[in-house]
Amino acid sequence: MADNSKAMAEKRQALEKATMSLQELRKEQTTLVSNHQKLDSQLQENEIVEKEFKLLKDNARIYKLIGPVLMPQEKAEATTNVQKRLEYIRDELKRVDARLKELSEDEQKTTMEAYKLQMEMQSASAST
């Protein structure tokens, strides 16, 4: 009987640990989804800027806001900056997507562990 109580206590502790792990996973997922939305918005904005730059003539004046001042910038330099920004944002989106996929897999695994523990605890308590 003492062994059964000890086993139940261990399963209960493992279930609590799995529940806490799920909460942490979901918290990180929420943060990553928010970051993904921000990056996606930045990507769209920069893609619009890139399209606008393609419509400009080579000698068009482009200004960049630096603090409270608009500074003139060469079209080639501005285009290069936007392209680098787009590359960076796309890389970050890939990284966030990969991490979200990992978290989803971890969440599924942890959920199954918790479910299994619950079933074991129910069958153990039903048999006593």
N, CA, C and O atoms as CSV, one atom per row, in Angstrom:
chain,resi,resn,atom,element,x,y,z
A,1,MET,N,N,0.820,-1.201,0.000
A,1,MET,CA,C,0.000,0.000,0.000
A,1,MET,C,C,0.861,1.262,0.000
A,1,MET,O,O,0.539,2.244,-0.669
A,2,ALA,N,N,1.960,1.225,0.757
A,2,ALA,CA,C,2.870,2.374,0.809
A,2,ALA,C,C,3.542,2.579,-0.537
A,2,ALA,O,O,3.793,3.709,-0.957
A,3,ASP,N,N,3.832,1.456,-1.215
A,3,ASP,CA,C,4.440,1.560,-2.548
A,3,ASP,C,C,3.481,2.225,-3.523
A,3,ASP,O,O,3.897,3.021,-4.364
A,4,ASN,N,N,2.200,1.898,-3.409
A,4,ASN,CA,C,1.177,2.480,-4.275
A,4,ASN,C,C,1.064,3.980,-4.021
A,4,ASN,O,O,0.948,4.758,-4.969
A,5,SER,N,N,1.094,4.391,-2.770
A,5,SER,CA,C,1.021,5.823,-2.433
A,5,SER,C,C,2.244,6.563,-2.955
A,5,SER,O,O,2.147,7.682,-3.459
A,6,LYS,N,N,3.391,5.917,-2.824
A,6,LYS,CA,C,4.636,6.530,-3.309
A,6,LYS,C,C,4.603,6.675,-4.836
A,6,LYS,O,O,5.009,7.703,-5.378
A,7,ALA,N,N,4.116,5.637,-5.518
A,7,ALA,CA,C,4.020,5.682,-6.981
A,7,ALA,C,C,3.044,6.763,-7.427
A,7,ALA,O,O,3.300,7.474,-8.398
A,8,MET,N,N,1.918,6.887,-6.713
A,8,MET,CA,C,0.928,7.923,-7.050
A,8,MET,C,C,1.523,9.319,-6.836
A,8,MET,O,O,1.302,10.227,-7.638
A,9,ALA,N,N,2.274,9.477,-5.755
A,9,ALA,CA,C,2.889,10.776,-5.475
A,9,ALA,C,C,3.901,11.137,-6.559
A,9,ALA,O,O,3.989,12.292,-6.973
A,10,GLU,N,N,4.660,10.145,-7.014
A,10,GLU,CA,C,5.639,10.381,-8.083
A,10,GLU,C,C,4.930,10.748,-9.387
A,10,GLU,O,O,5.368,11.643,-10.110
A,11,LYS,N,N,3.825,10.046,-9.680
A,11,LYS,CA,C,3.074,10.348,-10.903
A,11,LYS,C,C,2.446,11.736,-10.816
A,11,LYS,O,O,2.421,12.477,-11.798
A,12,ARG,N,N,1.941,12.081,-9.635
A,12,ARG,CA,C,1.340,13.400,-9.448
A,12,ARG,C,C,2.396,14.490,-9.644
A,12,ARG,O,O,2.134,15.524,-10.258
A,13,GLN,N,N,3.583,14.240,-9.113
A,13,GLN,CA,C,4.681,15.204,-9.265
A,13,GLN,C,C,5.092,15.319,-10.735
A,13,GLN,O,O,5.347,16.417,-11.229
A,14,ALA,N,N,5.154,14.181,-11.429
A,14,ALA,CA,C,5.496,14.204,-12.859
A,14,ALA,C,C,4.423,14.937,-13.654
A,14,ALA,O,O,4.736,15.659,-14.600
A,15,LEU,N,N,3.161,14.757,-13.277
A,15,LEU,CA,C,2.062,15.444,-13.951
A,15,LEU,C,C,2.146,16.955,-13.723
A,15,LEU,O,O,1.922,17.737,-14.647
A,16,GLU,N,N,2.464,17.357,-12.509
A,16,GLU,CA,C,2.632,18.791,-12.222
A,16,GLU,C,C,3.782,19.375,-13.032
A,16,GLU,O,O,3.690,20.489,-13.547
A,17,LYS,N,N,4.857,18.616,-13.137
A,17,LYS,CA,C,6.009,19.072,-13.920
A,17,LYS,C,C,5.626,19.218,-15.398
A,17,LYS,O,O,6.006,20.193,-16.046
A,18,ALA,N,N,4.877,18.250,-15.923
A,18,ALA,CA,C,4.439,18.314,-17.320
A,18,ALA,C,C,3.508,19.503,-17.538
A,18,ALA,O,O,3.579,20.169,-18.571
A,19,THR,N,N,2.637,19.768,-16.568
A,19,THR,CA,C,1.714,20.896,-16.669
A,19,THR,C,C,2.476,22.219,-16.677
A,19,THR,O,O,2.167,23.119,-17.457
A,20,MET,N,N,3.466,22.325,-15.809
A,20,MET,CA,C,4.284,23.538,-15.770
A,20,MET,C,C,5.054,23.711,-17.079
A,20,MET,O,O,5.185,24.819,-17.600
A,21,SER,N,N,5.550,22.609,-17.588
A,21,SER,CA,C,6.279,22.647,-18.859
A,21,SER,C,C,5.362,23.117,-19.987
A,21,SER,O,O,5.771,23.912,-20.834
A,22,LEU,N,N,4.129,22.627,-19.995
A,22,LEU,CA,C,3.162,23.065,-21.015
A,22,LEU,C,C,2.886,24.560,-20.912
A,22,LEU,O,O,2.785,25.249,-21.927
A,23,GLN,N,N,2.767,25.052,-19.702
A,23,GLN,CA,C,2.521,26.483,-19.514
A,23,GLN,C,C,3.690,27.304,-20.057
A,23,GLN,O,O,3.480,28.326,-20.710
A,24,GLU,N,N,4.906,26.866,-19.793
A,24,GLU,CA,C,6.089,27.567,-20.296
A,24,GLU,C,C,6.146,27.527,-21.822
A,24,GLU,O,O,6.472,28.525,-22.466
A,25,LEU,N,N,5.825,26.361,-22.396
A,25,LEU,CA,C,5.834,26.228,-23.852
A,25,LEU,C,C,4.816,27.175,-24.477
A,25,LEU,O,O,5.111,27.844,-25.467
A,26,ARG,N,N,3.630,27.229,-23.905
A,26,ARG,CA,C,2.575,28.093,-24.447
A,26,ARG,C,C,2.920,29.572,-24.292
A,26,ARG,O,O,2.588,30.391,-25.149
A,27,LYS,N,N,3.587,29.900,-23.193
A,27,LYS,CA,C,4.021,31.288,-22.981
A,27,LYS,C,C,5.039,31.687,-24.057
A,27,LYS,O,O,4.953,32.770,-24.635
A,28,GLU,N,N,6.000,30.796,-24.313
A,28,GLU,CA,C,6.997,31.089,-25.345
A,28,GLU,C,C,6.348,31.157,-26.730
A,28,GLU,O,O,6.719,31.990,-27.558
A,29,GLN,N,N,5.370,30.268,-26.973
A,29,GLN,CA,C,4.653,30.298,-28.253
A,29,GLN,C,C,3.962,31.643,-28.455
A,29,GLN,O,O,4.010,32.215,-29.544
A,30,THR,N,N,3.326,32.140,-27.410
A,30,THR,CA,C,2.625,33.423,-27.495
A,30,THR,C,C,3.603,34.543,-27.850
A,30,THR,O,O,3.309,35.392,-28.692
A,31,THR,N,N,4.751,34.535,-27.209
A,31,THR,CA,C,5.774,35.549,-27.481
A,31,THR,C,C,6.258,35.443,-28.927
A,31,THR,O,O,6.403,36.451,-29.619
A,32,LEU,N,N,6.506,34.212,-29.374
A,32,LEU,CA,C,6.998,34.019,-30.737
A,32,LEU,C,C,5.960,34.407,-31.783
A,32,LEU,O,O,6.309,34.965,-32.823
A,33,VAL,N,N,4.698,34.120,-31.520
A,33,VAL,CA,C,3.639,34.500,-32.465
A,33,VAL,C,C,3.573,36.025,-32.570
A,33,VAL,O,O,3.411,36.572,-33.661
A,34,SER,N,N,3.699,36.702,-31.432
A,34,SER,CA,C,3.708,38.163,-31.437
A,34,SER,C,C,4.904,38.688,-32.240
A,34,SER,O,O,4.759,39.603,-33.051
A,35,ASN,N,N,6.082,38.103,-32.010
A,35,ASN,CA,C,7.280,38.501,-32.765
A,35,ASN,C,C,7.106,38.237,-34.249
A,35,ASN,O,O,7.518,39.042,-35.084
A,36,HIS,N,N,6.495,37.110,-34.574
A,36,HIS,CA,C,6.265,36.754,-35.985
A,36,HIS,C,C,5.379,37.791,-36.653
A,36,HIS,O,O,5.633,38.195,-37.788
A,37,GLN,N,N,4.332,38.225,-35.946
A,37,GLN,CA,C,3.430,39.235,-36.497
A,37,GLN,C,C,4.158,40.552,-36.750
A,37,GLN,O,O,3.953,41.196,-37.778
A,38,LYS,N,N,5.006,40.943,-35.807
A,38,LYS,CA,C,5.773,42.185,-35.976
A,38,LYS,C,C,6.727,42.078,-37.163
A,38,LYS,O,O,6.839,42.999,-37.972
A,39,LEU,N,N,7.410,40.944,-37.255
A,39,LEU,CA,C,8.342,40.745,-38.372
A,39,LEU,C,C,7.607,40.729,-39.702
A,39,LEU,O,O,8.085,41.285,-40.691
A,40,ASP,N,N,6.446,40.092,-39.722
A,40,ASP,CA,C,5.658,40.029,-40.951
A,40,ASP,C,C,5.224,41.431,-41.385
A,40,ASP,O,O,5.228,41.753,-42.573
A,41,SER,N,N,4.856,42.243,-40.421
A,41,SER,CA,C,4.471,43.623,-40.711
A,41,SER,C,C,5.669,44.400,-41.269
A,41,SER,O,O,5.539,45.140,-42.244
A,42,GLN,N,N,6.831,44.223,-40.643
A,42,GLN,CA,C,8.044,44.895,-41.119
A,42,GLN,C,C,8.409,44.424,-42.522
A,42,GLN,O,O,8.847,45.217,-43.355
A,43,LEU,N,N,8.230,43.149,-42.778
A,43,LEU,CA,C,8.528,42.601,-44.099
A,43,LEU,C,C,7.649,43.262,-45.156
A,43,LEU,O,O,8.133,43.674,-46.211
A,44,GLN,N,N,6.362,43.358,-44.865
A,44,GLN,CA,C,5.449,43.982,-45.820
A,44,GLN,C,C,5.811,45.439,-46.072
A,44,GLN,O,O,5.805,45.894,-47.216
A,45,GLU,N,N,6.124,46.167,-45.012
A,45,GLU,CA,C,6.501,47.574,-45.160
A,45,GLU,C,C,7.748,47.724,-46.023
A,45,GLU,O,O,7.797,48.575,-46.911
A,46,ASN,N,N,8.742,46.904,-45.761
A,46,ASN,CA,C,9.992,46.995,-46.512
A,46,ASN,C,C,9.831,46.534,-47.954
A,46,ASN,O,O,10.504,47.051,-48.846
A,47,GLU,N,N,8.960,45.582,-48.191
A,47,GLU,CA,C,8.677,45.167,-49.574
A,47,GLU,C,C,8.012,46.302,-50.349
A,47,GLU,O,O,8.284,46.491,-51.535
A,48,ILE,N,N,7.147,47.052,-49.684
A,48,ILE,CA,C,6.511,48.213,-50.322
A,48,ILE,C,C,7.565,49.260,-50.664
A,48,ILE,O,O,7.549,49.833,-51.753
A,49,VAL,N,N,8.479,49.507,-49.732
A,49,VAL,CA,C,9.560,50.483,-49.969
A,49,VAL,C,C,10.411,50.019,-51.150
A,49,VAL,O,O,10.766,50.819,-52.016
A,50,GLU,N,N,10.737,48.728,-51.183
A,50,GLU,CA,C,11.549,48.195,-52.279
A,50,GLU,C,C,10.857,48.393,-53.627
A,50,GLU,O,O,11.503,48.756,-54.610
A,51,LYS,N,N,9.554,48.157,-53.676
A,51,LYS,CA,C,8.790,48.364,-54.925
A,51,LYS,C,C,8.789,49.835,-55.326
A,51,LYS,O,O,8.916,50.170,-56.504
A,52,GLU,N,N,8.643,50.710,-54.330
A,52,GLU,CA,C,8.654,52.147,-54.617
A,52,GLU,C,C,10.020,52.582,-55.161
A,52,GLU,O,O,10.097,53.391,-56.085
A,53,PHE,N,N,11.090,52.040,-54.582
A,53,PHE,CA,C,12.432,52.377,-55.064
A,53,PHE,C,C,12.610,51.964,-56.521
A,53,PHE,O,O,13.273,52.671,-57.280
A,54,LYS,N,N,12.040,50.847,-56.922
A,54,LYS,CA,C,12.158,50.377,-58.309
A,54,LYS,C,C,11.454,51.309,-59.283
A,54,LYS,O,O,11.807,51.376,-60.461
A,55,LEU,N,N,10.460,52.025,-58.784
A,55,LEU,CA,C,9.731,52.964,-59.645
A,55,LEU,C,C,10.466,54.290,-59.812
A,55,LEU,O,O,10.192,55.042,-60.747
A,56,LEU,N,N,11.395,54.575,-58.912
A,56,LEU,CA,C,12.124,55.846,-58.950
A,56,LEU,C,C,13.208,55.843,-60.023
A,56,LEU,O,O,13.771,54.805,-60.371
A,57,LYS,N,N,13.477,57.040,-60.533
A,57,LYS,CA,C,14.589,57.200,-61.462
A,57,LYS,C,C,15.885,57.140,-60.665
A,57,LYS,O,O,15.890,57.348,-59.452
A,58,ASP,N,N,16.984,56.854,-61.358
A,58,ASP,CA,C,18.282,56.726,-60.679
A,58,ASP,C,C,18.729,58.017,-59.996
A,58,ASP,O,O,19.443,57.976,-58.994
A,59,ASN,N,N,18.313,59.152,-60.531
A,59,ASN,CA,C,18.752,60.428,-59.953
A,59,ASN,C,C,17.727,61.002,-58.964
A,59,ASN,O,O,17.838,62.163,-58.570
A,60,ALA,N,N,16.749,60.217,-58.567
A,60,ALA,CA,C,15.710,60.678,-57.634
A,60,ALA,C,C,16.332,60.951,-56.262
A,60,ALA,O,O,17.280,60.290,-55.840
A,61,ARG,N,N,15.765,61.938,-55.593
A,61,ARG,CA,C,16.262,62.268,-54.254
A,61,ARG,C,C,15.542,61.392,-53.226
A,61,ARG,O,O,14.316,61.287,-53.208
A,62,ILE,N,N,16.350,60.777,-52.380
A,62,ILE,CA,C,15.814,59.934,-51.306
A,62,ILE,C,C,16.344,60.486,-49.997
A,62,ILE,O,O,17.515,60.849,-49.887
A,63,TYR,N,N,15.481,60.545,-49.023
A,63,TYR,CA,C,15.871,61.038,-47.707
A,63,TYR,C,C,15.628,59.957,-46.666
A,63,TYR,O,O,14.677,59.180,-46.748
A,64,LYS,N,N,16.524,59.938,-45.685
A,64,LYS,CA,C,16.425,58.988,-44.594
A,64,LYS,C,C,16.271,59.779,-43.302
A,64,LYS,O,O,17.005,60.735,-43.055
A,65,LEU,N,N,15.304,59.367,-42.478
A,65,LEU,CA,C,15.076,60.037,-41.207
A,65,LEU,C,C,16.089,59.522,-40.187
A,65,LEU,O,O,16.078,58.346,-39.824
A,66,ILE,N,N,16.951,60.403,-39.737
A,66,ILE,CA,C,17.949,60.071,-38.717
A,66,ILE,C,C,17.685,61.003,-37.545
A,66,ILE,O,O,18.008,62.190,-37.583
A,67,GLY,N,N,17.083,60.427,-36.494
A,67,GLY,CA,C,16.657,61.261,-35.373
A,67,GLY,C,C,15.590,62.215,-35.869
A,67,GLY,O,O,14.632,61.780,-36.508
A,68,PRO,N,N,15.727,63.502,-35.593
A,68,PRO,CA,C,14.716,64.474,-36.053
A,68,PRO,C,C,15.040,65.083,-37.418
A,68,PRO,O,O,14.349,65.999,-37.862
A,69,VAL,N,N,16.089,64.582,-38.091
A,69,VAL,CA,C,16.570,65.216,-39.322
A,69,VAL,C,C,16.428,64.276,-40.514
A,69,VAL,O,O,16.716,63.083,-40.419
A,70,LEU,N,N,15.978,64.833,-41.637
A,70,LEU,CA,C,15.959,64.082,-42.898
A,70,LEU,C,C,17.292,64.291,-43.596
A,70,LEU,O,O,17.658,65.421,-43.918
A,71,MET,N,N,18.014,63.216,-43.829
A,71,MET,CA,C,19.331,63.290,-44.466
A,71,MET,C,C,19.227,62.711,-45.880
A,71,MET,O,O,18.594,61.676,-46.085
A,72,PRO,N,N,19.851,63.381,-46.852
A,72,PRO,CA,C,19.837,62.840,-48.212
A,72,PRO,C,C,20.634,61.533,-48.273
A,72,PRO,O,O,21.618,61.348,-47.557
A,73,GLN,N,N,20.180,60.643,-49.143
A,73,GLN,CA,C,20.842,59.345,-49.288
A,73,GLN,C,C,20.795,58.946,-50.759
A,73,GLN,O,O,19.812,59.202,-51.454
A,74,GLU,N,N,21.856,58.324,-51.216
A,74,GLU,CA,C,21.907,57.848,-52.602
A,74,GLU,C,C,20.910,56.706,-52.785
A,74,GLU,O,O,20.671,55.921,-51.867
A,75,LYS,N,N,20.339,56.627,-53.975
A,75,LYS,CA,C,19.353,55.573,-54.251
A,75,LYS,C,C,19.984,54.193,-54.096
A,75,LYS,O,O,19.369,53.294,-53.523
A,76,ALA,N,N,21.193,54.018,-54.596
A,76,ALA,CA,C,21.855,52.715,-54.518
A,76,ALA,C,C,22.061,52.301,-53.058
A,76,ALA,O,O,21.834,51.147,-52.694
A,77,GLU,N,N,22.486,53.243,-52.240
A,77,GLU,CA,C,22.714,52.947,-50.823
A,77,GLU,C,C,21.394,52.611,-50.122
A,77,GLU,O,O,21.324,51.662,-49.341
A,78,ALA,N,N,20.361,53.388,-50.403
A,78,ALA,CA,C,19.057,53.152,-49.784
A,78,ALA,C,C,18.489,51.790,-50.217
A,78,ALA,O,O,17.931,51.056,-49.402
A,79,THR,N,N,18.636,51.465,-51.502
A,79,THR,CA,C,18.153,50.185,-52.008
A,79,THR,C,C,18.897,49.028,-51.354
A,79,THR,O,O,18.289,48.025,-50.980
A,80,THR,N,N,20.198,49.168,-51.217
A,80,THR,CA,C,21.005,48.134,-50.581
A,80,THR,C,C,20.582,47.941,-49.121
A,80,THR,O,O,20.473,46.812,-48.643
A,81,ASN,N,N,20.348,49.047,-48.424
A,81,ASN,CA,C,19.907,48.966,-47.026
A,81,ASN,C,C,18.575,48.227,-46.897
A,81,ASN,O,O,18.403,47.394,-46.008
A,82,VAL,N,N,17.646,48.535,-47.782
A,82,VAL,CA,C,16.332,47.889,-47.743
A,82,VAL,C,C,16.474,46.399,-48.066
A,82,VAL,O,O,15.829,45.564,-47.434
A,83,GLN,N,N,17.305,46.070,-49.034
A,83,GLN,CA,C,17.506,44.663,-49.384
A,83,GLN,C,C,18.133,43.886,-48.223
A,83,GLN,O,O,17.747,42.748,-47.953
A,84,LYS,N,N,19.087,44.496,-47.549
A,84,LYS,CA,C,19.700,43.851,-46.381
A,84,LYS,C,C,18.677,43.668,-45.267
A,84,LYS,O,O,18.646,42.632,-44.603
A,85,ARG,N,N,17.844,44.679,-45.070
A,85,ARG,CA,C,16.796,44.601,-44.045
A,85,ARG,C,C,15.811,43.481,-44.375
A,85,ARG,O,O,15.403,42.723,-43.495
A,86,LEU,N,N,15.436,43.385,-45.650
A,86,LEU,CA,C,14.524,42.321,-46.079
A,86,LEU,C,C,15.140,40.937,-45.842
A,86,LEU,O,O,14.466,40.015,-45.381
A,87,GLU,N,N,16.403,40.813,-46.158
A,87,GLU,CA,C,17.105,39.539,-45.954
A,87,GLU,C,C,17.117,39.170,-44.469
A,87,GLU,O,O,16.847,38.030,-44.094
A,88,TYR,N,N,17.436,40.160,-43.639
A,88,TYR,CA,C,17.468,39.930,-42.198
A,88,TYR,C,C,16.083,39.519,-41.678
A,88,TYR,O,O,15.965,38.565,-40.909
A,89,ILE,N,N,15.054,40.233,-42.095
A,89,ILE,CA,C,13.692,39.933,-41.636
A,89,ILE,C,C,13.269,38.543,-42.085
A,89,ILE,O,O,12.674,37.795,-41.310
A,90,ARG,N,N,13.568,38.196,-43.317
A,90,ARG,CA,C,13.215,36.841,-43.809
A,90,ARG,C,C,13.940,35.754,-43.020
A,90,ARG,O,O,13.356,34.719,-42.700
A,91,ASP,N,N,15.211,35.990,-42.709
A,91,ASP,CA,C,15.969,35.030,-41.892
A,91,ASP,C,C,15.361,34.897,-40.497
A,91,ASP,O,O,15.237,33.792,-39.968
A,92,GLU,N,N,14.986,36.021,-39.911
A,92,GLU,CA,C,14.358,35.996,-38.584
A,92,GLU,C,C,13.018,35.267,-38.633
A,92,GLU,O,O,12.688,34.511,-37.720
A,93,LEU,N,N,12.249,35.490,-39.689
A,93,LEU,CA,C,10.967,34.787,-39.833
A,93,LEU,C,C,11.181,33.278,-39.932
A,93,LEU,O,O,10.428,32.500,-39.345
A,94,LYS,N,N,12.202,32.871,-40.671
A,94,LYS,CA,C,12.509,31.440,-40.770
A,94,LYS,C,C,12.882,30.867,-39.407
A,94,LYS,O,O,12.461,29.769,-39.044
A,95,ARG,N,N,13.676,31.627,-38.664
A,95,ARG,CA,C,14.096,31.177,-37.337
A,95,ARG,C,C,12.891,31.047,-36.399
A,95,ARG,O,O,12.764,30.063,-35.671
A,96,VAL,N,N,12.017,32.046,-36.426
A,96,VAL,CA,C,10.828,32.025,-35.568
A,96,VAL,C,C,9.914,30.871,-35.972
A,96,VAL,O,O,9.380,30.172,-35.110
A,97,ASP,N,N,9.730,30.667,-37.275
A,97,ASP,CA,C,8.894,29.557,-37.749
A,97,ASP,C,C,9.448,28.211,-37.301
A,97,ASP,O,O,8.699,27.328,-36.883
A,98,ALA,N,N,10.765,28.062,-37.391
A,98,ALA,CA,C,11.398,26.803,-36.970
A,98,ALA,C,C,11.198,26.586,-35.475
A,98,ALA,O,O,10.898,25.473,-35.043
A,99,ARG,N,N,11.363,27.639,-34.690
A,99,ARG,CA,C,11.179,27.510,-33.234
A,99,ARG,C,C,9.721,27.216,-32.889
A,99,ARG,O,O,9.446,26.435,-31.978
A,100,LEU,N,N,8.784,27.837,-33.611
A,100,LEU,CA,C,7.369,27.550,-33.379
A,100,LEU,C,C,7.046,26.089,-33.689
A,100,LEU,O,O,6.250,25.458,-32.993
A,101,LYS,N,N,7.665,25.568,-34.729
A,101,LYS,CA,C,7.454,24.163,-35.074
A,101,LYS,C,C,7.999,23.264,-33.961
A,101,LYS,O,O,7.347,22.300,-33.558
A,102,GLU,N,N,9.201,23.587,-33.468
A,102,GLU,CA,C,9.794,22.820,-32.360
A,102,GLU,C,C,8.884,22.856,-31.132
A,102,GLU,O,O,8.643,21.832,-30.494
A,103,LEU,N,N,8.387,24.043,-30.816
A,103,LEU,CA,C,7.523,24.187,-29.652
A,103,LEU,C,C,6.235,23.394,-29.810
A,103,LEU,O,O,5.746,22.795,-28.851
A,104,SER,N,N,5.691,23.391,-31.007
A,104,SER,CA,C,4.471,22.633,-31.264
A,104,SER,C,C,4.708,21.142,-31.048
A,104,SER,O,O,3.884,20.450,-30.450
A,105,GLU,N,N,5.845,20.657,-31.541
A,105,GLU,CA,C,6.184,19.238,-31.355
A,105,GLU,C,C,6.399,18.929,-29.875
A,105,GLU,O,O,5.933,17.903,-29.379
A,106,ASP,N,N,7.104,19.815,-29.172
A,106,ASP,CA,C,7.328,19.629,-27.739
A,106,ASP,C,C,6.005,19.649,-26.973
A,106,ASP,O,O,5.805,18.879,-26.034
A,107,GLU,N,N,5.117,20.535,-27.388
A,107,GLU,CA,C,3.814,20.641,-26.730
A,107,GLU,C,C,3.012,19.351,-26.912
A,107,GLU,O,O,2.398,18.853,-25.968
A,108,GLN,N,N,3.025,18.818,-28.130
A,108,GLN,CA,C,2.312,17.564,-28.387
A,108,GLN,C,C,2.872,16.440,-27.528
A,108,GLN,O,O,2.119,15.670,-26.932
A,109,LYS,N,N,4.189,16.350,-27.468
A,109,LYS,CA,C,4.845,15.300,-26.690
A,109,LYS,C,C,4.512,15.433,-25.205
A,109,LYS,O,O,4.186,14.446,-24.545
A,110,THR,N,N,4.594,16.641,-24.691
A,110,THR,CA,C,4.315,16.876,-23.277
A,110,THR,C,C,2.844,16.637,-22.960
A,110,THR,O,O,2.519,16.103,-21.899
A,111,THR,N,N,1.953,17.024,-23.865
A,111,THR,CA,C,0.523,16.778,-23.676
A,111,THR,C,C,0.245,15.286,-23.610
A,111,THR,O,O,-0.543,14.832,-22.780
A,112,MET,N,N,0.889,14.525,-24.480
A,112,MET,CA,C,0.699,13.073,-24.466
A,112,MET,C,C,1.240,12.467,-23.175
A,112,MET,O,O,0.630,11.554,-22.618
A,113,GLU,N,N,2.371,12.962,-22.697
A,113,GLU,CA,C,2.931,12.481,-21.430
A,113,GLU,C,C,1.956,12.758,-20.279
A,113,GLU,O,O,1.707,11.891,-19.441
A,114,ALA,N,N,1.416,13.968,-20.254
A,114,ALA,CA,C,0.478,14.346,-19.193
A,114,ALA,C,C,-0.786,13.489,-19.269
A,114,ALA,O,O,-1.296,13.038,-18.244
A,115,TYR,N,N,-1.283,13.268,-20.467
A,115,TYR,CA,C,-2.475,12.439,-20.652
A,115,TYR,C,C,-2.215,11.011,-20.170
A,115,TYR,O,O,-3.048,10.414,-19.487
A,116,LYS,N,N,-1.060,10.477,-20.530
A,116,LYS,CA,C,-0.685,9.120,-20.119
A,116,LYS,C,C,-0.607,9.032,-18.594
A,116,LYS,O,O,-1.099,8.073,-17.998
A,117,LEU,N,N,0.006,10.026,-17.972
A,117,LEU,CA,C,0.098,10.055,-16.511
A,117,LEU,C,C,-1.287,10.121,-15.866
A,117,LEU,O,O,-1.549,9.445,-14.871
A,118,GLN,N,N,-2.165,10.935,-16.436
A,118,GLN,CA,C,-3.525,11.035,-15.900
A,118,GLN,C,C,-4.241,9.688,-15.991
A,118,GLN,O,O,-4.909,9.263,-15.048
A,119,MET,N,N,-4.093,9.025,-17.134
A,119,MET,CA,C,-4.742,7.722,-17.310
A,119,MET,C,C,-4.184,6.694,-16.320
A,119,MET,O,O,-4.935,5.904,-15.748
A,120,GLU,N,N,-2.871,6.714,-16.125
A,120,GLU,CA,C,-2.240,5.780,-15.176
A,120,GLU,C,C,-2.736,6.058,-13.763
A,120,GLU,O,O,-3.010,5.131,-13.001
A,121,MET,N,N,-2.850,7.338,-13.416
A,121,MET,CA,C,-3.323,7.691,-12.073
A,121,MET,C,C,-4.777,7.282,-11.877
A,121,MET,O,O,-5.156,6.805,-10.808
A,122,GLN,N,N,-5.590,7.471,-12.914
A,122,GLN,CA,C,-7.001,7.090,-12.809
A,122,GLN,C,C,-7.158,5.570,-12.670
A,122,GLN,O,O,-7.949,5.084,-11.862
A,123,SER,N,N,-6.390,4.837,-13.474
A,123,SER,CA,C,-6.514,3.370,-13.399
A,123,SER,C,C,-5.958,2.859,-12.073
A,123,SER,O,O,-6.476,1.880,-11.535
A,124,ALA,N,N,-4.928,3.489,-11.538
A,124,ALA,CA,C,-4.369,3.086,-10.250
A,124,ALA,C,C,-5.341,3.394,-9.112
A,124,ALA,O,O,-5.490,2.598,-8.185
A,125,SER,N,N,-5.997,4.546,-9.186
A,125,SER,CA,C,-6.944,4.883,-8.123
A,125,SER,C,C,-8.223,4.057,-8.238
A,125,SER,O,O,-8.873,3.798,-7.225
A,126,ALA,N,N,-8.596,3.643,-9.431
A,126,ALA,CA,C,-9.783,2.806,-9.631
A,126,ALA,C,C,-9.535,1.388,-9.142
A,126,ALA,O,O,-10.471,0.715,-8.709
A,127,SER,N,N,-8.301,0.923,-9.202
A,127,SER,CA,C,-7.980,-0.449,-8.807
A,127,SER,C,C,-7.775,-0.587,-7.297
A,127,SER,O,O,-7.671,-1.701,-6.783
A,128,THR,N,N,-7.715,0.551,-6.584
A,128,THR,CA,C,-7.542,0.458,-5.119
A,128,THR,C,C,-8.853,0.519,-4.398
A,128,THR,O,O,-8.885,0.455,-3.169
